[in-house]
C-alpha cells in the first residue's frame, strides 16, 4: 500500500500509542467517534463530489435542486452554500476521528488534527486571497451569500 501524505505514519503512530497506553472507551464514546467519522466522511466526499459534478455539468442537481451559481462560475448551493471551504470541515472531522480512540489523557495523539487545523486555516486564507484576485466582484458576492469559511456560525 503506497503511503500518500503520511497516511501510514499517522495511523502507525496512533496504533503504537494505543499499544503503549491503556485506553478504555465506553460504548457511547465509540459510537460518538463513529458518528464523527461518518459525518466527516460524508461532508468531505459530498462536498468534493458536488464540486466535481458542478464542474462537469453546471446544471447538475445539487441535493435535488438546480444549483445556485454566482457569476456563472461559483457554486453557492449544497455544501458550498453553507461554507466556502466546507470540504475542510469534513477533513478536520476525519482527522479528529482518527485520534479520538486514543482517549483524552494526553494531547500527543491530537498532533495530527491540530496540525491539520493550522494547515487548513492557512490554506483557506491563501485560497481566499487568490479567489478574491481571480474572481473580483463575483467573489465578493459569493462571500456575501456564503459568509462562513469552514465551520458555519463559528468561522
C-alpha positions as CSV (number, residue, x, y, z in Angstrom):
1,X,0.0,0.0,0.0
2,X,1.6,3.3,-1.1
3,X,1.8,6.0,1.6
4,X,0.3,9.3,0.5
5,X,0.5,12.4,2.6
6,X,1.7,10.5,5.7
7,X,-1.2,8.1,5.9
8,X,0.9,5.2,7.2
9,X,2.9,7.4,9.5
10,X,-0.3,8.9,11.2
11,X,-2.0,5.5,11.6
12,X,1.2,3.8,12.6
13,X,1.9,6.4,15.3
14,X,-1.7,6.2,16.6
15,X,-1.6,2.4,16.6
16,X,1.7,2.5,18.6
17,X,0.1,5.0,21.0
18,X,-2.8,2.6,21.6
19,X,-0.4,-0.3,22.2
20,X,1.7,1.6,24.7
21,X,-1.2,3.2,26.6
22,X,-4.1,1.6,28.2
23,X,-7.2,3.3,26.8
24,X,-10.7,2.2,27.8
25,X,-13.6,3.7,25.8
26,X,-17.2,3.5,26.7
27,X,-19.7,2.2,24.1
28,X,-21.1,5.7,23.9
29,X,-17.6,7.1,23.1
30,X,-17.1,4.5,20.4
31,X,-20.5,5.3,18.8
32,X,-19.8,9.0,19.1
33,X,-16.5,8.6,17.3
34,X,-18.1,6.6,14.6
35,X,-20.6,9.5,14.1
36,X,-17.7,12.0,13.9
37,X,-16.0,9.8,11.3
38,X,-19.2,9.3,9.3
39,X,-20.2,13.0,9.3
40,X,-16.6,13.9,8.4
41,X,-16.6,11.4,5.5
42,X,-20.0,12.5,4.2
43,X,-19.1,16.2,4.3
44,X,-15.7,15.7,2.8
45,X,-16.7,13.4,0.0
46,X,-20.1,15.0,-0.5
47,X,-18.7,18.5,-0.9
48,X,-15.9,17.3,-3.3
49,X,-18.5,15.3,-5.3
50,X,-20.7,18.4,-5.6
51,X,-17.8,20.5,-6.8
52,X,-16.8,17.8,-9.3
53,X,-20.3,17.3,-10.6
54,X,-20.8,21.1,-11.0
55,X,-17.5,21.5,-12.9
56,X,-18.5,18.6,-15.2
57,X,-22.1,19.8,-15.6
58,X,-23.1,23.3,-14.2
59,X,-26.8,22.4,-14.4
60,X,-26.4,19.2,-12.4
61,X,-28.9,19.0,-9.5
62,X,-27.5,19.7,-6.0
63,X,-29.5,18.0,-3.3
64,X,-32.3,17.5,-5.8
65,X,-32.5,21.2,-6.8
66,X,-31.0,23.3,-9.6
67,X,-27.7,24.8,-8.4
68,X,-27.4,28.4,-7.3
69,X,-24.5,29.9,-9.2
70,X,-22.7,33.2,-8.6
71,X,-21.4,35.0,-11.6
72,X,-21.8,31.8,-13.7
73,X,-18.7,30.4,-12.1
74,X,-19.1,29.7,-8.4
75,X,-21.4,27.1,-6.8
76,X,-23.4,28.5,-3.9
77,X,-25.7,25.7,-3.1
78,X,-25.4,22.3,-1.3
79,X,-22.4,22.2,1.0
80,X,-20.9,25.2,-0.9
81,X,-23.9,27.3,0.1
82,X,-23.1,26.5,3.8
83,X,-19.4,27.3,4.0
84,X,-16.9,28.4,1.4
85,X,-14.4,25.7,2.3
86,X,-16.8,23.1,3.7
87,X,-14.7,20.2,2.5
88,X,-12.0,21.3,5.0
89,X,-14.5,20.7,7.8
90,X,-15.0,17.1,6.7
91,X,-11.2,16.7,6.5
92,X,-10.8,18.0,10.1
93,X,-13.6,15.8,11.4
94,X,-11.9,12.7,9.8
95,X,-8.6,13.7,11.4
96,X,-10.3,14.1,14.8
97,X,-12.0,10.7,14.5
98,X,-8.6,9.1,13.9
99,X,-7.3,10.5,17.2
100,X,-10.4,10.1,19.4
101,X,-9.8,6.3,20.0
102,X,-6.6,7.3,21.8
103,X,-8.6,8.9,24.6
104,X,-8.1,12.3,26.1
105,X,-5.4,11.7,28.7
106,X,-2.7,13.3,26.5
107,X,-2.5,15.9,23.7
108,X,0.1,13.8,21.9
109,X,-2.4,11.8,19.7
110,X,-4.0,15.1,18.7
111,X,-0.9,16.4,17.0
112,X,-2.3,15.4,13.6
113,X,-5.7,17.1,13.8
114,X,-4.2,20.2,15.4
115,X,-1.5,20.4,12.7
116,X,-4.2,19.9,10.0
117,X,-6.4,22.6,11.5
118,X,-3.5,25.1,11.4
119,X,-2.6,24.0,7.8
120,X,-6.1,24.2,6.5
121,X,-6.7,27.7,8.1
122,X,-3.5,28.9,6.5
123,X,-4.6,27.3,3.2
124,X,-8.1,28.7,3.4
125,X,-6.7,32.2,3.9
126,X,-4.4,31.8,0.9
127,X,-7.3,30.5,-1.2
128,X,-9.5,33.4,-0.1
129,X,-6.9,35.9,-1.3
130,X,-6.3,34.0,-4.6
131,X,-10.1,33.8,-5.3
132,X,-10.6,37.5,-4.4
133,X,-7.9,38.3,-7.0
134,X,-9.2,35.9,-9.6
135,X,-13.0,36.4,-9.3
136,X,-13.1,40.0,-8.0
137,X,-16.7,41.2,-7.7
138,X,-18.1,37.6,-8.2
139,X,-16.0,36.5,-5.1
140,X,-17.3,39.5,-3.1
141,X,-20.9,38.4,-3.9
142,X,-20.2,34.8,-3.1
143,X,-18.7,35.9,0.3
144,X,-21.9,37.9,0.9
145,X,-24.1,34.9,0.1
146,X,-21.9,32.4,2.0
147,X,-20.4,34.2,5.0
148,X,-18.9,31.2,6.7
149,X,-15.4,30.0,5.8
150,X,-15.2,26.5,7.2
151,X,-17.4,26.0,10.3
152,X,-20.9,27.6,10.0
153,X,-21.8,30.1,12.7
154,X,-18.3,30.0,14.0
155,X,-15.7,30.6,11.4
